[in-house]
Amino acid sequence: MLKTHEGGVSVKDADSKNGTFVNSKKVSGWTQLGDGDTVAFSEDAIYELYMPPEFYEFMKKRAFIEGM
């Protein structure tokens, strides 16, 4: 599961069989993501996070509007 908030983006495993990994470490609970982090939801679904400065500004505005 992914969640956006004022600080950016966090990920949490949705009780999957194989788990969710950030930079090859299994996550437990919400884990803050940063620029360049690698997120793996399965062996076939691996993503590298790219968050330019404009994204952080956009997310701050969005979180405020949505009341996050």
Contacts in CASP RR format, 6 or more apart in sequence:
PFRMAT RR
TARGET T0000
AUTHOR 0000-0000-0000
METHOD contacts of the structure
MODEL  1
MLKTHEGGVSVKDADSKNGTFVNSKKVSGWTQLGDGDTVAFSEDAIYELY
MPPEFYEFMKKRAFIEGM
1 11 0 8 1.000
1 12 0 8 1.000
1 13 0 8 1.000
1 14 0 8 1.000
2 9 0 8 1.000
2 10 0 8 1.000
2 11 0 8 1.000
3 9 0 8 1.000
3 10 0 8 1.000
3 11 0 8 1.000
3 12 0 8 1.000
3 30 0 8 1.000
4 59 0 8 1.000
4 62 0 8 1.000
4 63 0 8 1.000
4 68 0 8 1.000
5 59 0 8 1.000
5 63 0 8 1.000
5 68 0 8 1.000
6 59 0 8 1.000
6 60 0 8 1.000
6 63 0 8 1.000
6 64 0 8 1.000
6 68 0 8 1.000
7 32 0 8 1.000
7 56 0 8 1.000
7 59 0 8 1.000
7 60 0 8 1.000
7 63 0 8 1.000
8 32 0 8 1.000
8 33 0 8 1.000
8 34 0 8 1.000
8 51 0 8 1.000
8 55 0 8 1.000
8 56 0 8 1.000
8 59 0 8 1.000
8 60 0 8 1.000
8 63 0 8 1.000
9 32 0 8 1.000
9 33 0 8 1.000
9 34 0 8 1.000
9 49 0 8 1.000
9 51 0 8 1.000
9 59 0 8 1.000
10 30 0 8 1.000
10 31 0 8 1.000
10 32 0 8 1.000
10 33 0 8 1.000
11 20 0 8 1.000
11 22 0 8 1.000
11 27 0 8 1.000
11 30 0 8 1.000
11 31 0 8 1.000
11 33 0 8 1.000
11 39 0 8 1.000
12 20 0 8 1.000
12 27 0 8 1.000
12 29 0 8 1.000
12 30 0 8 1.000
12 31 0 8 1.000
13 19 0 8 1.000
13 20 0 8 1.000
13 26 0 8 1.000
13 27 0 8 1.000
13 28 0 8 1.000
13 29 0 8 1.000
14 20 0 8 1.000
16 41 0 8 1.000
16 42 0 8 1.000
18 42 0 8 1.000
18 43 0 8 1.000
19 26 0 8 1.000
19 27 0 8 1.000
19 41 0 8 1.000
20 26 0 8 1.000
20 27 0 8 1.000
20 39 0 8 1.000
20 40 0 8 1.000
20 41 0 8 1.000
21 27 0 8 1.000
21 38 0 8 1.000
21 39 0 8 1.000
21 40 0 8 1.000
22 31 0 8 1.000
22 33 0 8 1.000
22 37 0 8 1.000
22 38 0 8 1.000
22 39 0 8 1.000
22 40 0 8 1.000
23 37 0 8 1.000
23 38 0 8 1.000
24 38 0 8 1.000
24 40 0 8 1.000
33 39 0 8 1.000
33 49 0 8 1.000
33 51 0 8 1.000
34 49 0 8 1.000
34 51 0 8 1.000
35 49 0 8 1.000
35 50 0 8 1.000
35 51 0 8 1.000
35 52 0 8 1.000
36 48 0 8 1.000
36 49 0 8 1.000
36 50 0 8 1.000
36 51 0 8 1.000
37 48 0 8 1.000
37 49 0 8 1.000
38 46 0 8 1.000
38 47 0 8 1.000
38 48 0 8 1.000
38 49 0 8 1.000
39 46 0 8 1.000
39 47 0 8 1.000
39 48 0 8 1.000
39 49 0 8 1.000
40 46 0 8 1.000
40 47 0 8 1.000
41 47 0 8 1.000
62 68 0 8 1.000
END
